[in-house]
């Protein structure tokens, strides 16, 4: 089983797709890493040799920020925005969209899928006896 940056890659997927399970690696970066390490992108992760896994692990850990390190950097960036009192920081603090989207409608995922219309959250009527 291939384990890179503390994440087990799925066994029966192509390596190209399996690498995208790492936080911070998308499909284009995955393809670039595979071309740099000369690993066939069509091979399944369970068929990787130990030497190929070691090459992938070394390139990813040496050149790219992934998983915990990247998450920590993103959280520190958001914390910095809040501390300096920027508009974006205040939007993050209020759990509202930070990039100019409208918030009268369409911001349910940021707000936590709260539906504040008249019919939402109604209990079903009592059954007839």
GUPASE-453220 format. One record per atom (N, C-alpha, C): residue number from 1; residue in one letter; atom name; x, y, z. Coordinates in nm, 3 decimals, always signed. Atoms other than C-alpha are relative to their C-alpha. Example, Ala and Ser with C-alpha at 12.3 -4.5 7.8 and 13.67 -1.06 7.14 Angstrom:
+-----+---------+-------+---------+---------+---------+
: num : residuo : atomo :       x :       y :       z :
+-----+---------+-------+---------+---------+---------+
:   1 :       a :     N :  +0.089 :  -0.119 :  +0.000 :
:   1 :       a :    CA :  +1.230 :  -0.450 :  +0.780 :
:   1 :       a :     C :  +0.090 :  +0.120 :  +0.000 :
:   2 :       s :     N :  -0.082 :  -0.119 :  -0.006 :
:   2 :       s :    CA :  +1.367 :  -0.106 :  +0.714 :
:   2 :       s :     C :  -0.077 :  +0.109 :  +0.073 :
+-----+---------+-------+---------+---------+---------+
This chain:
+-----+---------+-------+---------+---------+---------+
: num : residuo : atomo :       x :       y :       z :
+-----+---------+-------+---------+---------+---------+
:   1 :       x :     N :  +0.084 :  -0.118 :  +0.000 :
:   1 :       x :    CA :  +0.000 :  +0.000 :  +0.000 :
:   1 :       x :     C :  +0.089 :  +0.124 :  +0.000 :
:   2 :       x :     N :  -0.079 :  -0.123 :  +0.011 :
:   2 :       x :    CA :  +0.140 :  +0.338 :  -0.103 :
:   2 :       x :     C :  -0.046 :  +0.100 :  +0.106 :
:   3 :       x :     N :  +0.030 :  -0.100 :  -0.103 :
:   3 :       x :    CA :  +0.158 :  +0.584 :  +0.186 :
:   3 :       x :     C :  +0.092 :  +0.118 :  -0.021 :
:   4 :       x :     N :  -0.078 :  -0.120 :  +0.027 :
:   4 :       x :    CA :  +0.270 :  +0.937 :  +0.103 :
:   4 :       x :     C :  -0.055 :  +0.113 :  +0.086 :
:   5 :       x :     N :  +0.035 :  -0.116 :  -0.085 :
:   5 :       x :    CA :  +0.268 :  +1.235 :  +0.344 :
:   5 :       x :     C :  -0.109 :  -0.036 :  +0.101 :
:   6 :       x :     N :  +0.096 :  +0.041 :  -0.102 :
:   6 :       x :    CA :  +0.066 :  +1.036 :  +0.598 :
:   6 :       x :     C :  -0.136 :  -0.039 :  -0.052 :
:   7 :       x :     N :  +0.129 :  +0.036 :  +0.060 :
:   7 :       x :    CA :  -0.214 :  +0.945 :  +0.355 :
:   7 :       x :     C :  +0.016 :  -0.130 :  -0.079 :
:   8 :       x :     N :  +0.001 :  +0.124 :  +0.078 :
:   8 :       x :    CA :  -0.288 :  +0.597 :  +0.223 :
:   8 :       x :     C :  -0.068 :  +0.028 :  -0.133 :
:   9 :       x :     N :  +0.060 :  -0.020 :  +0.131 :
:   9 :       x :    CA :  -0.347 :  +0.618 :  -0.151 :
:   9 :       x :     C :  -0.092 :  -0.118 :  -0.030 :
:  10 :       x :     N :  +0.093 :  +0.109 :  +0.032 :
:  10 :       x :    CA :  -0.646 :  +0.416 :  -0.281 :
:  10 :       x :     C :  +0.066 :  -0.104 :  -0.090 :
:  11 :       x :     N :  -0.071 :  +0.109 :  +0.070 :
:  11 :       x :    CA :  -0.536 :  +0.076 :  -0.413 :
:  11 :       x :     C :  -0.036 :  -0.013 :  -0.147 :
:  12 :       x :     N :  +0.041 :  +0.038 :  +0.135 :
:  12 :       x :    CA :  -0.742 :  +0.025 :  -0.726 :
:  12 :       x :     C :  -0.022 :  +0.117 :  -0.094 :
:  13 :       x :     N :  +0.011 :  -0.114 :  +0.092 :
:  13 :       x :    CA :  -0.717 :  +0.372 :  -0.881 :
:  13 :       x :     C :  +0.134 :  +0.022 :  -0.069 :
:  14 :       x :     N :  -0.124 :  -0.035 :  +0.070 :
:  14 :       x :    CA :  -0.465 :  +0.499 :  -1.134 :
:  14 :       x :     C :  +0.080 :  +0.096 :  +0.087 :
:  15 :       x :     N :  -0.087 :  -0.084 :  -0.083 :
:  15 :       x :    CA :  -0.166 :  +0.673 :  -0.975 :
:  15 :       x :     C :  -0.032 :  +0.147 :  -0.022 :
:  16 :       x :     N :  +0.031 :  -0.138 :  +0.036 :
:  16 :       x :    CA :  -0.258 :  +0.993 :  -1.158 :
:  16 :       x :     C :  -0.115 :  +0.054 :  +0.085 :
:  17 :       x :     N :  +0.116 :  -0.039 :  -0.080 :
:  17 :       x :    CA :  -0.591 :  +1.004 :  -0.972 :
:  17 :       x :     C :  +0.029 :  -0.019 :  +0.148 :
:  18 :       x :     N :  -0.029 :  +0.030 :  -0.140 :
:  18 :       x :    CA :  -0.461 :  +0.849 :  -0.649 :
:  18 :       x :     C :  +0.077 :  +0.112 :  +0.069 :
:  19 :       x :     N :  -0.078 :  -0.108 :  -0.061 :
:  19 :       x :    CA :  -0.215 :  +1.135 :  -0.591 :
:  19 :       x :     C :  -0.089 :  +0.120 :  +0.036 :
:  20 :       x :     N :  +0.087 :  -0.114 :  -0.029 :
:  20 :       x :    CA :  -0.505 :  +1.384 :  -0.592 :
:  20 :       x :     C :  -0.070 :  -0.016 :  +0.135 :
:  21 :       x :     N :  +0.056 :  +0.018 :  -0.133 :
:  21 :       x :    CA :  -0.617 :  +1.234 :  -0.259 :
:  21 :       x :     C :  +0.081 :  +0.075 :  +0.105 :
:  22 :       x :     N :  -0.082 :  -0.082 :  -0.089 :
:  22 :       x :    CA :  -0.335 :  +1.437 :  -0.103 :
:  22 :       x :     C :  -0.050 :  +0.143 :  -0.006 :
:  23 :       x :     N :  +0.043 :  -0.139 :  -0.005 :
:  23 :       x :    CA :  -0.445 :  +1.783 :  +0.012 :
:  23 :       x :     C :  +0.110 :  +0.087 :  -0.059 :
:  24 :       x :     N :  -0.097 :  -0.088 :  +0.064 :
:  24 :       x :    CA :  -0.272 :  +2.036 :  -0.213 :
:  24 :       x :     C :  +0.049 :  -0.050 :  -0.134 :
:  25 :       x :     N :  -0.040 :  +0.053 :  +0.130 :
:  25 :       x :    CA :  -0.227 :  +1.812 :  -0.517 :
:  25 :       x :     C :  -0.126 :  -0.025 :  -0.082 :
:  26 :       x :     N :  +0.110 :  +0.021 :  +0.092 :
:  26 :       x :    CA :  -0.472 :  +1.834 :  -0.805 :
:  26 :       x :     C :  +0.049 :  -0.080 :  -0.119 :
:  27 :       x :     N :  -0.035 :  +0.082 :  +0.116 :
:  27 :       x :    CA :  -0.471 :  +1.659 :  -1.140 :
:  27 :       x :     C :  +0.119 :  +0.056 :  -0.079 :
:  28 :       x :     N :  -0.116 :  -0.049 :  +0.076 :
:  28 :       x :    CA :  -0.230 :  +1.896 :  -1.325 :
:  28 :       x :     C :  +0.133 :  -0.020 :  +0.076 :
:  29 :       x :     N :  -0.122 :  +0.018 :  -0.079 :
:  29 :       x :    CA :  +0.024 :  +1.883 :  -1.040 :
:  29 :       x :     C :  +0.037 :  -0.147 :  +0.010 :
:  30 :       x :     N :  -0.023 :  +0.145 :  -0.003 :
:  30 :       x :    CA :  -0.017 :  +1.506 :  -1.017 :
:  30 :       x :     C :  +0.067 :  -0.046 :  -0.129 :
:  31 :       x :     N :  -0.059 :  +0.036 :  +0.129 :
:  31 :       x :    CA :  +0.062 :  +1.473 :  -1.388 :
:  31 :       x :     C :  +0.144 :  +0.050 :  -0.010 :
:  32 :       x :     N :  -0.135 :  -0.057 :  +0.003 :
:  32 :       x :    CA :  +0.368 :  +1.699 :  -1.349 :
:  32 :       x :     C :  +0.096 :  -0.083 :  +0.087 :
:  33 :       x :     N :  -0.083 :  +0.082 :  -0.090 :
:  33 :       x :    CA :  +0.500 :  +1.494 :  -1.054 :
:  33 :       x :     C :  +0.033 :  -0.133 :  -0.064 :
:  34 :       x :     N :  -0.023 :  +0.130 :  +0.063 :
:  34 :       x :    CA :  +0.456 :  +1.168 :  -1.245 :
:  34 :       x :     C :  +0.097 :  +0.012 :  -0.118 :
:  35 :       x :     N :  -0.094 :  -0.016 :  +0.111 :
:  35 :       x :    CA :  +0.639 :  +1.304 :  -1.549 :
:  35 :       x :     C :  +0.141 :  +0.027 :  +0.051 :
:  36 :       x :     N :  -0.132 :  -0.027 :  -0.058 :
:  36 :       x :    CA :  +0.924 :  +1.431 :  -1.329 :
:  36 :       x :     C :  +0.065 :  -0.127 :  +0.054 :
:  37 :       x :     N :  -0.055 :  +0.122 :  -0.059 :
:  37 :       x :    CA :  +0.963 :  +1.094 :  -1.155 :
:  37 :       x :     C :  +0.002 :  -0.116 :  -0.098 :
:  38 :       x :     N :  +0.003 :  +0.103 :  +0.105 :
:  38 :       x :    CA :  +0.912 :  +0.897 :  -1.481 :
:  38 :       x :     C :  -0.078 :  -0.124 :  +0.044 :
:  39 :       x :     N :  +0.092 :  +0.108 :  -0.038 :
:  39 :       x :    CA :  +0.626 :  +0.689 :  -1.340 :
:  39 :       x :     C :  -0.117 :  +0.004 :  -0.096 :
:  40 :       x :     N :  +0.112 :  +0.008 :  +0.095 :
:  40 :       x :    CA :  +0.355 :  +0.569 :  -1.580 :
:  40 :       x :     C :  -0.129 :  +0.041 :  +0.071 :
:  41 :       x :     N :  +0.123 :  -0.045 :  -0.067 :
:  41 :       x :    CA :  +0.030 :  +0.757 :  -1.493 :
:  41 :       x :     C :  -0.114 :  -0.101 :  -0.007 :
:  42 :       x :     N :  +0.110 :  +0.096 :  +0.015 :
:  42 :       x :    CA :  -0.185 :  +0.462 :  -1.607 :
:  42 :       x :     C :  +0.013 :  -0.121 :  +0.092 :
:  43 :       x :     N :  -0.018 :  +0.115 :  -0.088 :
:  43 :       x :    CA :  -0.042 :  +0.212 :  -1.358 :
:  43 :       x :     C :  -0.087 :  +0.018 :  +0.125 :
:  44 :       x :     N :  +0.082 :  -0.005 :  -0.122 :
:  44 :       x :    CA :  -0.257 :  +0.126 :  -1.055 :
:  44 :       x :     C :  +0.091 :  +0.015 :  +0.122 :
:  45 :       x :     N :  -0.085 :  -0.024 :  -0.116 :
:  45 :       x :    CA :  -0.132 :  +0.228 :  -0.711 :
:  45 :       x :     C :  +0.043 :  -0.129 :  +0.067 :
:  46 :       x :     N :  -0.040 :  +0.126 :  -0.063 :
:  46 :       x :    CA :  -0.129 :  -0.132 :  -0.590 :
:  46 :       x :     C :  +0.114 :  -0.067 :  -0.077 :
:  47 :       x :     N :  -0.106 :  +0.060 :  +0.081 :
:  47 :       x :    CA :  +0.111 :  -0.220 :  -0.876 :
:  47 :       x :     C :  +0.131 :  +0.080 :  +0.004 :
:  48 :       x :     N :  -0.123 :  -0.079 :  -0.011 :
:  48 :       x :    CA :  +0.369 :  +0.048 :  -0.782 :
:  48 :       x :     C :  +0.107 :  -0.079 :  +0.074 :
:  49 :       x :     N :  -0.110 :  +0.063 :  -0.073 :
:  49 :       x :    CA :  +0.710 :  -0.082 :  -0.680 :
:  49 :       x :     C :  +0.041 :  +0.091 :  +0.116 :
:  50 :       x :     N :  -0.047 :  -0.079 :  -0.115 :
:  50 :       x :    CA :  +0.872 :  +0.031 :  -0.355 :
:  50 :       x :     C :  +0.090 :  +0.115 :  -0.045 :
:  51 :       x :     N :  -0.091 :  -0.103 :  +0.050 :
:  51 :       x :    CA :  +1.131 :  +0.224 :  -0.555 :
:  51 :       x :     C :  -0.078 :  +0.118 :  -0.060 :
:  52 :       x :     N :  +0.083 :  -0.106 :  +0.058 :
:  52 :       x :    CA :  +0.860 :  +0.419 :  -0.746 :
:  52 :       x :     C :  -0.068 :  +0.080 :  +0.110 :
:  53 :       x :     N :  +0.067 :  -0.070 :  -0.112 :
:  53 :       x :    CA :  +0.676 :  +0.499 :  -0.421 :
:  53 :       x :     C :  +0.101 :  +0.090 :  +0.070 :
:  54 :       x :     N :  -0.104 :  -0.080 :  -0.067 :
:  54 :       x :    CA :  +1.002 :  +0.618 :  -0.266 :
:  54 :       x :     C :  +0.034 :  +0.125 :  -0.081 :
:  55 :       x :     N :  -0.028 :  -0.116 :  +0.085 :
:  55 :       x :    CA :  +1.071 :  +0.846 :  -0.566 :
:  55 :       x :     C :  -0.111 :  +0.103 :  +0.011 :
:  56 :       x :     N :  +0.114 :  -0.091 :  -0.011 :
:  56 :       x :    CA :  +0.719 :  +0.992 :  -0.551 :
:  56 :       x :     C :  +0.001 :  +0.071 :  +0.135 :
:  57 :       x :     N :  +0.001 :  -0.057 :  -0.135 :
:  57 :       x :    CA :  +0.739 :  +1.044 :  -0.175 :
:  57 :       x :     C :  +0.110 :  +0.106 :  +0.015 :
:  58 :       x :     N :  -0.112 :  -0.093 :  -0.014 :
:  58 :       x :    CA :  +1.079 :  +1.213 :  -0.199 :
:  58 :       x :     C :  -0.027 :  +0.131 :  -0.075 :
:  59 :       x :     N :  +0.028 :  -0.120 :  +0.079 :
:  59 :       x :    CA :  +0.972 :  +1.455 :  -0.476 :
:  59 :       x :     C :  -0.109 :  +0.084 :  +0.066 :
:  60 :       x :     N :  +0.113 :  -0.073 :  -0.060 :
:  60 :       x :    CA :  +0.644 :  +1.546 :  -0.304 :
:  60 :       x :     C :  +0.043 :  +0.069 :  +0.129 :
:  61 :       x :     N :  -0.038 :  -0.058 :  -0.129 :
:  61 :       x :    CA :  +0.796 :  +1.601 :  +0.041 :
:  61 :       x :     C :  +0.108 :  +0.107 :  -0.014 :
:  62 :       x :     N :  -0.109 :  -0.096 :  +0.016 :
:  62 :       x :    CA :  +1.096 :  +1.794 :  -0.093 :
:  62 :       x :     C :  -0.046 :  +0.127 :  -0.070 :
:  63 :       x :     N :  +0.032 :  -0.115 :  +0.084 :
:  63 :       x :    CA :  +0.931 :  +2.026 :  -0.347 :
:  63 :       x :     C :  -0.134 :  +0.067 :  +0.029 :
:  64 :       x :     N :  +0.135 :  -0.055 :  -0.012 :
:  64 :       x :    CA :  +0.567 :  +2.078 :  -0.247 :
:  64 :       x :     C :  -0.048 :  +0.001 :  +0.144 :
:  65 :       x :     N :  +0.067 :  -0.003 :  -0.129 :
:  65 :       x :    CA :  +0.367 :  +2.180 :  +0.057 :
:  65 :       x :     C :  -0.130 :  -0.076 :  -0.015 :
:  66 :       x :     N :  +0.123 :  +0.079 :  +0.006 :
:  66 :       x :    CA :  +0.097 :  +1.922 :  +0.115 :
:  66 :       x :     C :  -0.048 :  -0.030 :  +0.142 :
:  67 :       x :     N :  +0.063 :  +0.044 :  -0.124 :
:  67 :       x :    CA :  -0.138 :  +1.805 :  +0.391 :
:  67 :       x :     C :  +0.016 :  +0.101 :  +0.114 :
:  68 :       x :     N :  -0.002 :  -0.082 :  -0.121 :
:  68 :       x :    CA :  -0.066 :  +1.946 :  +0.740 :
:  68 :       x :     C :  +0.070 :  +0.133 :  -0.015 :
:  69 :       x :     N :  -0.077 :  -0.123 :  +0.019 :
:  69 :       x :    CA :  +0.194 :  +2.201 :  +0.637 :
:  69 :       x :     C :  -0.080 :  +0.103 :  -0.079 :
:  70 :       x :     N :  +0.080 :  -0.091 :  +0.083 :
:  70 :       x :    CA :  -0.034 :  +2.351 :  +0.370 :
:  70 :       x :     C :  -0.125 :  +0.048 :  +0.075 :
:  71 :       x :     N :  +0.119 :  -0.040 :  -0.078 :
:  71 :       x :    CA :  -0.344 :  +2.348 :  +0.595 :
:  71 :       x :     C :  +0.039 :  +0.105 :  +0.104 :
:  72 :       x :     N :  -0.047 :  -0.095 :  -0.101 :
:  72 :       x :    CA :  -0.144 :  +2.527 :  +0.866 :
:  72 :       x :     C :  +0.027 :  +0.137 :  -0.062 :
:  73 :       x :     N :  -0.029 :  -0.126 :  +0.067 :
:  73 :       x :    CA :  -0.027 :  +2.791 :  +0.618 :
:  73 :       x :     C :  -0.128 :  +0.076 :  -0.036 :
:  74 :       x :     N :  +0.128 :  -0.062 :  +0.037 :
:  74 :       x :    CA :  -0.383 :  +2.856 :  +0.496 :
:  74 :       x :     C :  -0.067 :  +0.059 :  +0.124 :
:  75 :       x :     N :  +0.061 :  -0.051 :  -0.123 :
:  75 :       x :    CA :  -0.511 :  +2.890 :  +0.854 :
:  75 :       x :     C :  +0.073 :  +0.124 :  +0.053 :
:  76 :       x :     N :  -0.076 :  -0.117 :  -0.044 :
:  76 :       x :    CA :  -0.229 :  +3.131 :  +0.940 :
:  76 :       x :     C :  -0.029 :  +0.122 :  -0.088 :
:  77 :       x :     N :  +0.035 :  -0.110 :  +0.090 :
:  77 :       x :    CA :  -0.312 :  +3.342 :  +0.632 :
:  77 :       x :     C :  -0.135 :  +0.060 :  +0.038 :
:  78 :       x :     N :  +0.132 :  -0.049 :  -0.039 :
:  78 :       x :    CA :  -0.678 :  +3.364 :  +0.739 :
:  78 :       x :     C :  +0.008 :  +0.072 :  +0.134 :
:  79 :       x :     N :  -0.017 :  -0.064 :  -0.131 :
:  79 :       x :    CA :  -0.575 :  +3.446 :  +1.097 :
:  79 :       x :     C :  +0.063 :  +0.138 :  -0.015 :
:  80 :       x :     N :  -0.065 :  -0.129 :  +0.025 :
:  80 :       x :    CA :  -0.349 :  +3.726 :  +0.967 :
:  80 :       x :     C :  -0.100 :  +0.102 :  -0.054 :
:  81 :       x :     N :  +0.102 :  -0.091 :  +0.055 :
:  81 :       x :    CA :  -0.637 :  +3.874 :  +0.765 :
:  81 :       x :     C :  -0.094 :  +0.049 :  +0.110 :
:  82 :       x :     N :  +0.089 :  -0.040 :  -0.111 :
:  82 :       x :    CA :  -0.856 :  +3.874 :  +1.077 :
:  82 :       x :     C :  +0.069 :  +0.100 :  +0.091 :
:  83 :       x :     N :  -0.071 :  -0.086 :  -0.094 :
:  83 :       x :    CA :  -0.587 :  +4.035 :  +1.292 :
:  83 :       x :     C :  +0.021 :  +0.142 :  -0.053 :
:  84 :       x :     N :  -0.023 :  -0.134 :  +0.054 :
:  84 :       x :    CA :  -0.516 :  +4.325 :  +1.055 :
:  84 :       x :     C :  -0.131 :  +0.073 :  -0.028 :
:  85 :       x :     N :  +0.130 :  -0.066 :  +0.013 :
:  85 :       x :    CA :  -0.889 :  +4.393 :  +1.033 :
:  85 :       x :     C :  -0.042 :  +0.025 :  -0.142 :
:  86 :       x :     N :  +0.038 :  -0.021 :  +0.140 :
:  86 :       x :    CA :  -0.923 :  +4.358 :  +0.658 :
:  86 :       x :     C :  -0.144 :  -0.044 :  -0.024 :
:  87 :       x :     N :  +0.138 :  +0.037 :  +0.037 :
:  87 :       x :    CA :  -1.258 :  +4.320 :  +0.486 :
:  87 :       x :     C :  -0.012 :  -0.151 :  -0.014 :
:  88 :       x :     N :  +0.003 :  +0.146 :  +0.017 :
:  88 :       x :    CA :  -1.176 :  +3.962 :  +0.384 :
:  88 :       x :     C :  +0.006 :  -0.072 :  +0.133 :
:  89 :       x :     N :  -0.011 :  +0.061 :  -0.132 :
:  89 :       x :    CA :  -1.079 :  +3.882 :  +0.741 :
:  89 :       x :     C :  -0.132 :  +0.007 :  +0.076 :
:  90 :       x :     N :  +0.129 :  -0.012 :  -0.070 :
:  90 :       x :    CA :  -1.409 :  +4.014 :  +0.875 :
:  90 :       x :     C :  -0.103 :  -0.094 :  -0.061 :
:  91 :       x :     N :  +0.094 :  +0.094 :  +0.064 :
:  91 :       x :    CA :  -1.599 :  +3.805 :  +0.618 :
:  91 :       x :     C :  +0.028 :  -0.143 :  +0.047 :
:  92 :       x :     N :  -0.034 :  +0.133 :  -0.052 :
:  92 :       x :    CA :  -1.409 :  +3.494 :  +0.731 :
:  92 :       x :     C :  -0.051 :  -0.015 :  +0.143 :
:  93 :       x :     N :  +0.042 :  +0.006 :  -0.140 :
:  93 :       x :    CA :  -1.487 :  +3.576 :  +1.095 :
:  93 :       x :     C :  -0.151 :  -0.018 :  +0.012 :
:  94 :       x :     N :  +0.146 :  +0.009 :  -0.004 :
:  94 :       x :    CA :  -1.860 :  +3.610 :  +1.018 :
:  94 :       x :     C :  -0.054 :  -0.122 :  -0.074 :
:  95 :       x :     N :  +0.039 :  +0.118 :  +0.079 :
:  95 :       x :    CA :  -1.864 :  +3.290 :  +0.808 :
:  95 :       x :     C :  -0.090 :  +0.038 :  -0.117 :
:  96 :       x :     N :  +0.072 :  -0.045 :  +0.119 :
:  96 :       x :    CA :  -1.981 :  +3.473 :  +0.497 :
:  96 :       x :     C :  +0.096 :  -0.008 :  -0.119 :
:  97 :       x :     N :  -0.087 :  +0.006 :  +0.117 :
:  97 :       x :    CA :  -1.850 :  +3.464 :  +0.137 :
:  97 :       x :     C :  +0.102 :  +0.115 :  +0.002 :
:  98 :       x :     N :  -0.106 :  -0.099 :  -0.011 :
:  98 :       x :    CA :  -1.516 :  +3.647 :  +0.117 :
:  98 :       x :     C :  +0.043 :  +0.054 :  -0.135 :
:  99 :       x :     N :  -0.050 :  -0.040 :  +0.132 :
:  99 :       x :    CA :  -1.479 :  +3.693 :  -0.259 :
:  99 :       x :     C :  -0.103 :  +0.071 :  -0.086 :
: 100 :       x :     N :  +0.089 :  -0.086 :  +0.075 :
: 100 :       x :    CA :  -1.758 :  +3.926 :  -0.358 :
: 100 :       x :     C :  -0.130 :  -0.061 :  -0.047 :
: 101 :       x :     N :  +0.125 :  +0.060 :  +0.043 :
: 101 :       x :    CA :  -2.041 :  +3.679 :  -0.406 :
: 101 :       x :     C :  -0.118 :  +0.063 :  +0.074 :
: 102 :       x :     N :  +0.118 :  -0.051 :  -0.067 :
: 102 :       x :    CA :  -2.395 :  +3.783 :  -0.324 :
: 102 :       x :     C :  -0.032 :  -0.087 :  +0.120 :
: 103 :       x :     N :  +0.029 :  +0.080 :  -0.119 :
: 103 :       x :    CA :  -2.519 :  +3.676 :  +0.016 :
: 103 :       x :     C :  -0.147 :  +0.001 :  +0.038 :
: 104 :       x :     N :  +0.144 :  +0.006 :  -0.027 :
: 104 :       x :    CA :  -2.893 :  +3.742 :  +0.000 :
: 104 :       x :     C :  -0.050 :  -0.141 :  -0.028 :
: 105 :       x :     N :  +0.027 :  +0.140 :  +0.031 :
: 105 :       x :    CA :  -2.922 :  +3.404 :  -0.168 :
: 105 :       x :     C :  +0.134 :  -0.063 :  -0.037 :
: 106 :       x :     N :  -0.114 :  +0.071 :  +0.058 :
: 106 :       x :    CA :  -2.672 :  +3.143 :  -0.286 :
: 106 :       x :     C :  +0.124 :  -0.014 :  +0.088 :
: 107 :       x :     N :  -0.121 :  +0.019 :  -0.081 :
: 107 :       x :    CA :  -2.432 :  +3.141 :  +0.010 :
: 107 :       x :     C :  -0.025 :  -0.104 :  +0.109 :
: 108 :       x :     N :  +0.038 :  +0.098 :  -0.102 :
: 108 :       x :    CA :  -2.576 :  +2.839 :  +0.188 :
: 108 :       x :     C :  +0.117 :  -0.082 :  +0.050 :
: 109 :       x :     N :  -0.107 :  +0.087 :  -0.046 :
: 109 :       x :    CA :  -2.259 :  +2.634 :  +0.197 :
: 109 :       x :     C :  +0.092 :  +0.072 :  +0.098 :
: 110 :       x :     N :  -0.085 :  -0.073 :  -0.093 :
: 110 :       x :    CA :  -2.055 :  +2.907 :  +0.367 :
: 110 :       x :     C :  -0.073 :  +0.022 :  +0.132 :
: 111 :       x :     N :  +0.077 :  -0.027 :  -0.121 :
: 111 :       x :    CA :  -2.336 :  +2.985 :  +0.612 :
: 111 :       x :     C :  -0.042 :  -0.127 :  +0.072 :
: 112 :       x :     N :  +0.037 :  +0.125 :  -0.067 :
: 112 :       x :    CA :  -2.389 :  +2.618 :  +0.694 :
: 112 :       x :     C :  -0.135 :  -0.052 :  -0.045 :
: 113 :       x :     N :  +0.125 :  +0.048 :  +0.058 :
: 113 :       x :    CA :  -2.690 :  +2.548 :  +0.468 :
: 113 :       x :     C :  -0.121 :  +0.037 :  +0.087 :
: 114 :       x :     N :  +0.111 :  -0.047 :  -0.082 :
: 114 :       x :    CA :  -2.925 :  +2.754 :  +0.685 :
: 114 :       x :     C :  -0.108 :  +0.052 :  -0.093 :
: 115 :       x :     N :  +0.113 :  -0.047 :  +0.083 :
: 115 :       x :    CA :  -3.266 :  +2.802 :  +0.526 :
: 115 :       x :     C :  -0.092 :  +0.081 :  +0.089 :
: 116 :       x :     N :  +0.080 :  -0.087 :  -0.086 :
: 116 :       x :    CA :  -3.448 :  +3.099 :  +0.673 :
: 116 :       x :     C :  -0.124 :  +0.050 :  -0.075 :
: 117 :       x :     N :  +0.125 :  -0.038 :  +0.065 :
: 117 :       x :    CA :  -3.768 :  +3.096 :  +0.467 :
: 117 :       x :     C :  -0.115 :  -0.049 :  +0.084 :
: 118 :       x :     N :  +0.116 :  +0.027 :  -0.084 :
: 118 :       x :    CA :  -4.118 :  +3.060 :  +0.597 :
: 118 :       x :     C :  -0.028 :  -0.149 :  +0.013 :
: 119 :       x :     N :  +0.040 :  +0.140 :  -0.005 :
: 119 :       x :    CA :  -4.171 :  +2.697 :  +0.506 :
: 119 :       x :     C :  +0.109 :  -0.094 :  +0.050 :
: 120 :       x :     N :  -0.106 :  +0.091 :  -0.039 :
: 120 :       x :    CA :  -3.834 :  +2.560 :  +0.608 :
: 120 :       x :     C :  -0.005 :  -0.030 :  +0.148 :
: 121 :       x :     N :  -0.004 :  +0.040 :  -0.140 :
: 121 :       x :    CA :  -3.803 :  +2.371 :  +0.927 :
: 121 :       x :     C :  -0.135 :  -0.029 :  +0.061 :
: 122 :       x :     N :  +0.134 :  +0.028 :  -0.053 :
: 122 :       x :    CA :  -4.176 :  +2.312 :  +0.957 :
: 122 :       x :     C :  -0.013 :  -0.148 :  +0.034 :
: 123 :       x :     N :  +0.026 :  +0.138 :  -0.037 :
: 123 :       x :    CA :  -4.284 :  +2.001 :  +1.134 :
: 123 :       x :     C :  -0.118 :  -0.050 :  -0.082 :
: 124 :       x :     N :  +0.115 :  +0.052 :  +0.075 :
: 124 :       x :    CA :  -4.518 :  +1.769 :  +0.944 :
: 124 :       x :     C :  -0.126 :  +0.007 :  +0.085 :
: 125 :       x :     N :  +0.124 :  -0.011 :  -0.078 :
: 125 :       x :    CA :  -4.884 :  +1.807 :  +1.042 :
: 125 :       x :     C :  -0.032 :  -0.132 :  +0.071 :
: 126 :       x :     N :  +0.036 :  +0.118 :  -0.079 :
: 126 :       x :    CA :  -5.021 :  +1.567 :  +1.304 :
: 126 :       x :     C :  -0.091 :  -0.090 :  -0.082 :
: 127 :       x :     N :  +0.083 :  +0.093 :  +0.077 :
: 127 :       x :    CA :  -5.179 :  +1.253 :  +1.164 :
: 127 :       x :     C :  -0.142 :  -0.004 :  +0.053 :
: 128 :       x :     N :  +0.141 :  +0.009 :  -0.037 :
: 128 :       x :    CA :  -5.556 :  +1.208 :  +1.160 :
: 128 :       x :     C :  -0.021 :  -0.126 :  +0.085 :
: 129 :       x :     N :  +0.031 :  +0.117 :  -0.085 :
: 129 :       x :    CA :  -5.702 :  +0.977 :  +1.422 :
: 129 :       x :     C :  -0.130 :  -0.063 :  -0.039 :
+-----+---------+-------+---------+---------+---------+
